[in-house]
Amino acid sequence: MQCATPGVSIAAIDGFEVAWSYGFGKLAVGAIEEVTSGTPFQAGSISKPVFALAVMKLVEAGTLDLDTDVNNYLKSWQVPANDGWQPRVTLRQLLSHTAGTTVHGFPGYPPEGPLSALRQILQGEPLSNTAPILVDILPGTQFRYSGGGTTIAQQAVVDATGRPFADLMRELILDPAGMKHSTFEQPLPPEKAALAAKAHPWNGVPIRGGWHVYPEMAAAGLWTTASDLARLGSEVMRAFRGEKPALGLKQATVMEMLRPQLPDQKAGQDFSGLGWACSGADEEFRFGHDGWNAGFVARLTLFPALGKGAAVMINSVQGWPLLDEIINAIGREFGFPASQRTPLAKTMPPGADYSGLYTNQDGVAFEVTQGPEGLALKFEQQAPIPLVPASDDEFFATVLNLRVNFAKSDAGLSASMTVQSGGKTINLTRKNE
């Protein structure tokens, strides 16, 4: 497969230190400017665990409580009631994707605008390009990935502290961790934009304006480098083993972030902690996160028992297979556990059934078929498009710039699907047989 990747930023951790970092390639296809170790890329959903660290610092300070109703902190907006029934949602649930909230991810906005305010995004108002963020699964009962839930938590933190989000993140996390090339500012200020890698969704064609803008900063708004992510990862691992890191987090706090949050989740299995995706046990225990924004992919993986890890950032969605290749190469060189040199989720989850017809009120219809070789997506007279799993409910095409997310019903069956392609998002509901 052609990866059409202009540039990549890579860093390796060994002995709880950044052992090596480098940038390769160009800021954009056809550009003269080269990627360096200080070139910022969009981190996508790696923003979520970085945000979770800030929440935990506020919890340590007594400003927030993980298990308080989040509506107690929200002033500019409230988690809405469902036909008079008011769900109780907590920061613990929002950070661990167990709050039952909707909206898997965000496509971002063109830099020329118009941009939607966070309150409009929460409510799904006309300027927003995603549906309203609601609670449609009983909170605290199951995992369902939700960038919408992280966005509720962002608004809660802003309302509770009265501080601009990007400023708060710099004060709590970026500056203490020494992440000098990183920011949550959206849009990116001109002086930083001039140094940033450009986004390439498909076939090496950059996005008009360079990249998309993400008001959903906690979920997808971090600009950073692989070396900065490695510095942060080193600090978190130090805290996990009981050292006093520059972040100032207590060992008990980090251990709380890296444990199962639901009764049926078990240590040693794949589970979502507070902001972090976790897997394995003992020396093979690892935590980290993947990132996927329009035109960018990234991965951070950390082994706290060994003090090892790696960060990779790529300015091309089509370059996503390189994440595995680069992480595995670093793992061979620096001694990652062999069984853990693969993504947290690469195969179909056991018993999963996504097949069926998905439609919306505009008459758009997609059919999902499921066979021995995996899923395929059929649209009108087009040939079936093979889909590759990235997590239990997220799939990608290798032949198109296309991403599919599934959401399950209370019964655990696929109930709806979101198709994202070329900056357009289509929401569909599974048709009952």
Residue pairs with C-beta under 8 A, 6 or more apart in sequence:
1 321
1 398
2 318
3 316
3 318
3 319
3 321
3 322
4 29
4 200
4 202
4 203
4 204
4 316
4 318
4 319
5 25
5 200
5 314
5 315
5 316
5 318
5 319
5 322
6 25
6 26
6 27
6 28
6 29
6 31
6 35
6 197
6 198
6 200
6 204
6 315
6 316
7 23
7 24
7 25
7 26
7 27
7 28
7 34
7 35
7 39
7 197
7 314
7 315
8 23
8 24
8 25
8 35
8 312
8 313
8 314
8 315
8 319
8 322
8 326
9 21
9 22
9 23
9 24
9 35
9 37
9 39
9 41
9 197
9 225
9 226
9 227
9 311
9 312
9 313
9 314
10 20
10 21
10 22
10 23
10 24
10 226
10 310
10 311
10 312
10 313
10 326
10 330
11 18
11 20
11 21
11 22
11 37
11 225
11 226
11 227
11 229
11 230
11 310
11 311
12 18
12 19
12 20
12 21
12 230
12 309
12 310
12 330
12 333
12 334
13 19
13 230
13 233
13 234
13 237
13 302
13 307
13 308
13 309
13 310
13 334
14 20
14 307
14 308
14 334
15 307
15 308
16 234
16 237
16 238
16 307
17 234
17 307
18 227
18 230
18 231
18 234
19 334
21 37
21 225
21 226
21 227
21 230
22 37
23 34
23 35
23 36
23 37
23 38
23 39
23 225
24 35
25 34
25 35
26 32
26 33
26 34
26 35
27 33
27 34
27 35
27 39
27 196
27 197
27 198
27 315
28 197
28 198
28 200
28 206
28 210
28 315
29 200
29 204
29 205
29 206
31 198
35 197
35 315
37 225
37 226
37 227
38 181
38 195
38 225
38 227
39 181
39 195
39 196
39 197
39 225
40 181
40 182
40 183
40 188
40 192
40 195
40 196
40 197
40 223
40 224
40 225
41 196
41 197
41 223
41 224
41 225
41 226
41 296
41 298
41 313
41 314
41 315
42 199
42 211
42 214
42 220
42 222
42 223
42 291
42 293
42 295
42 296
42 298
43 50
43 222
43 223
43 224
43 229
43 291
43 293
43 296
43 298
43 313
44 220
44 290
44 291
44 292
44 293
44 296
44 297
44 298
45 105
45 147
45 219
45 220
45 289
45 290
45 291
45 292
46 222
46 224
46 229
46 289
46 290
46 291
46 298
46 299
46 300
47 184
47 217
47 218
47 219
47 220
47 221
47 222
47 291
48 95
48 147
48 150
48 218
48 219
48 275
48 289
49 275
49 276
49 288
49 289
49 300
50 169
50 173
50 222
50 232
50 275
51 150
51 153
51 154
51 169
51 217
51 218
51 219
51 275
52 95
52 257
52 274
52 275
52 276
53 172
53 173
53 232
53 236
53 247
53 249
53 257
53 275
54 157
54 168
54 169
54 172
54 173
55 64
55 91
55 95
55 153
55 157
55 274
55 275
56 249
56 253
56 254
56 256
56 257
56 274
57 172
57 173
57 247
57 248
57 249
58 64
58 157
58 160
58 161
58 172
59 65
59 66
59 91
59 253
60 249
60 250
60 253
63 160
63 161
64 73
64 91
64 156
64 157
64 160
65 91
66 90
66 91
66 92
66 95
66 274
67 90
67 91
67 92
68 90
68 91
69 88
69 89
69 90
70 79
70 89
70 90
70 91
70 94
70 152
70 153
70 156
71 78
71 79
71 88
71 89
73 156
73 157
73 159
73 160
74 152
74 155
74 156
74 159
75 159
76 119
76 155
76 159
77 119
77 122
77 123
77 155
79 86
79 87
79 89
79 135
79 152
80 132
80 134
80 135
81 87
82 134
82 135
82 136
87 100
87 135
87 139
88 139
89 99
89 100
89 101
89 135
89 139
89 149
89 152
90 99
90 139
91 153
91 156
92 98
92 261
92 274
93 99
93 100
93 139
93 140
93 149
93 261
94 101
94 146
94 149
94 150
94 152
94 153
94 156
95 150
95 153
95 274
95 275
96 143
96 261
96 262
96 272
96 273
96 274
96 275
97 143
97 144
97 145
97 146
97 149
97 272
98 139
98 140
98 141
98 142
98 143
98 144
98 261
98 262
98 272
99 135
99 139
99 140
99 146
99 149
99 152
100 135
100 136
100 137
100 138
100 139
100 140
100 141
100 142
100 144
101 133
101 134
101 135
101 136
101 144
101 146
101 148
101 149
101 152
102 131
102 132
102 133
102 134
102 135
102 136
102 146
102 148
102 407
103 130
103 131
103 133
103 146
103 147
103 148
103 151
104 145
104 146
104 147
104 148
104 393
104 394
104 405
104 407
104 418
105 147
105 219
105 220
105 292
105 405
105 418
105 420
106 121
106 129
106 130
106 147
106 151
106 214
106 216
106 219
106 220
107 129
107 130
107 212
107 294
107 420
107 423
107 424
107 425
108 211
108 212
108 213
108 214
108 220
108 293
108 294
109 115
109 116
109 129
109 212
109 213
109 214
109 215
110 208
110 209
110 212
110 213
110 423
111 187
111 209
111 210
111 211
111 212
111 213
112 209
114 127
115 127
115 187
115 213
115 215
116 125
116 127
116 128
116 129
116 215
117 127
117 215
118 151
118 154
118 155
118 158
118 215
118 216
119 155
120 126
120 127
120 128
121 128
121 130
121 133
121 151
121 215
121 216
122 132
122 133
122 151
122 152
122 155
123 132
123 133
124 130
124 131
124 132
124 133
129 425
130 148
130 425
131 427
133 148
133 149
133 151
133 152
137 144
137 408
137 410
138 410
140 262
141 262
142 262
142 408
142 412
143 262
143 265
143 271
143 272
144 393
144 407
144 408
145 272
145 391
145 393
145 394
145 405
147 216
147 219
147 220
148 219
150 216
150 218
150 219
151 216
151 218
151 219
153 218
154 165
154 216
154 217
154 218
154 219
157 165
157 168
157 218
158 164
158 165
158 168
161 168
165 184
165 217
165 218
166 183
166 184
166 185
166 186
166 217
166 221
169 184
169 217
170 183
170 184
173 179
173 232
173 247
174 182
174 183
174 184
176 246
176 247
176 248
177 228
177 231
177 232
177 235
177 246
177 247
178 228
178 231
178 246
179 224
179 228
179 229
179 231
179 232
180 228
181 224
181 225
181 227
181 228
182 222
182 223
182 224
182 225
182 228
183 189
183 192
183 222
183 223
183 224
184 217
184 221
184 222
184 223
185 192
185 223
186 213
186 214
186 215
186 217
186 221
187 193
187 213
188 196
188 211
188 213
188 223
192 223
193 210
196 210
196 211
196 223
197 296
197 313
197 315
198 206
198 207
198 210
198 211
198 295
198 315
199 206
199 207
199 210
199 211
199 212
199 293
199 294
199 295
199 296
199 315
200 206
200 207
200 295
200 315
200 316
200 317
200 318
201 207
201 294
201 295
201 316
201 317
201 318
201 401
201 422
201 423
202 317
202 318
202 400
202 401
202 422
203 318
204 316
204 318
206 295
207 294
207 295
207 423
211 293
211 294
211 295
211 296
212 293
212 294
212 295
212 423
214 220
214 221
214 293
215 221
220 291
220 293
224 313
225 313
226 311
226 312
226 313
227 311
229 298
229 300
229 311
229 313
230 300
230 309
230 310
230 311
232 247
233 288
233 300
233 302
233 309
233 311
234 307
234 309
235 245
235 246
235 247
236 245
236 247
236 249
236 254
236 302
236 304
237 302
237 303
237 304
237 307
237 309
238 244
238 245
239 245
239 247
239 249
239 250
239 251
239 253
239 254
240 251
240 254
240 255
240 258
240 304
241 251
241 304
241 305
241 307
242 251
256 274
257 273
257 274
257 275
257 276
258 273
258 274
258 276
258 278
258 287
258 304
259 267
259 273
260 266
260 267
260 271
260 273
260 278
261 271
261 272
261 273
261 274
262 271
265 271
265 272
267 281
268 280
268 281
268 285
269 279
270 277
270 278
270 279
270 344
270 345
271 278
271 279
272 278
273 287
275 289
276 287
276 288
276 289
277 287
277 288
277 289
277 290
277 344
278 285
278 286
278 287
279 285
279 286
279 287
279 340
279 344
280 286
280 337
280 339
280 340
282 305
283 303
283 305
283 306
283 337
284 303
284 305
284 337
284 339
284 340
285 303
285 304
285 305
286 301
286 302
286 303
286 304
286 309
286 337
286 340
287 301
287 302
287 304
288 299
288 300
288 301
288 302
288 309
288 344
289 299
289 300
290 297
290 298
290 299
290 323
290 343
290 344
290 390
290 391
291 297
291 298
291 299
291 300
291 313
292 298
292 317
292 320
292 390
292 403
294 317
294 423
295 315
295 316
295 317
296 313
296 314
296 315
296 316
296 317
297 313
297 314
297 316
297 317
297 319
297 320
297 323
298 311
298 312
298 313
298 314
298 323
299 310
299 311
299 312
299 323
299 327
299 343
300 309
300 310
300 311
301 309
301 310
301 311
301 327
301 340
302 308
302 309
303 309
303 336
303 337
303 340
306 335
306 336
306 337
308 334
308 335
308 336
310 326
310 327
310 330
310 331
310 334
310 336
312 322
312 323
312 326
312 327
314 320
314 322
314 323
317 401
318 401
320 396
321 398
323 343
324 342
324 343
327 341
328 341
328 342
330 336
331 337
331 338
331 340
331 341
332 341
343 390
344 391
345 389
345 390
345 391
345 392
346 389
346 390
347 389
348 374
348 375
348 389
349 389
349 392
352 392
352 414
353 370
353 413
353 414
354 368
354 370
354 375
354 406
354 414
354 417
355 368
355 369
355 370
355 375
356 367
356 368
356 414
356 430
356 431
356 433
357 365
357 366
357 367
357 430
357 431
358 365
358 366
358 367
358 368
358 416
358 417
358 428
358 429
358 430
358 431
359 365
359 366
359 428
359 429
359 431
360 426
360 427
360 428
360 429
364 426
364 428
365 379
365 428
366 377
366 378
366 379
366 417
366 419
366 426
366 428
367 377
367 378
367 379
368 375
368 376
368 377
368 378
368 417
369 375
369 376
369 378
369 384
370 376
373 386
374 386
374 387
374 388
374 389
375 386
375 387
375 389
375 395
376 384
376 385
376 386
376 387
377 384
377 385
377 387
377 397
377 402
377 404
377 419
378 384
378 385
379 385
385 397
385 399
385 400
385 402
386 397
386 398
386 399
387 395
387 396
387 397
387 404
388 395
388 396
388 397
388 398
389 395
390 396
393 405
393 406
393 407
393 408
394 403
394 404
394 405
394 406
395 403
395 404
395 405
395 406
396 402
396 403
396 404
397 403
397 404
400 421
401 421
401 422
402 419
402 420
402 421
403 419
403 420
403 421
404 417
404 418
404 419
404 420
405 417
405 418
405 420
406 414
406 416
406 417
407 414
407 415
407 416
407 417
407 418
408 414
408 415
409 415
413 430
414 430
415 429
415 430
416 427
416 428
416 429
416 430
417 427
417 428
417 429
417 430
418 425
418 426
418 427
418 428
419 425
419 426
419 428
420 426
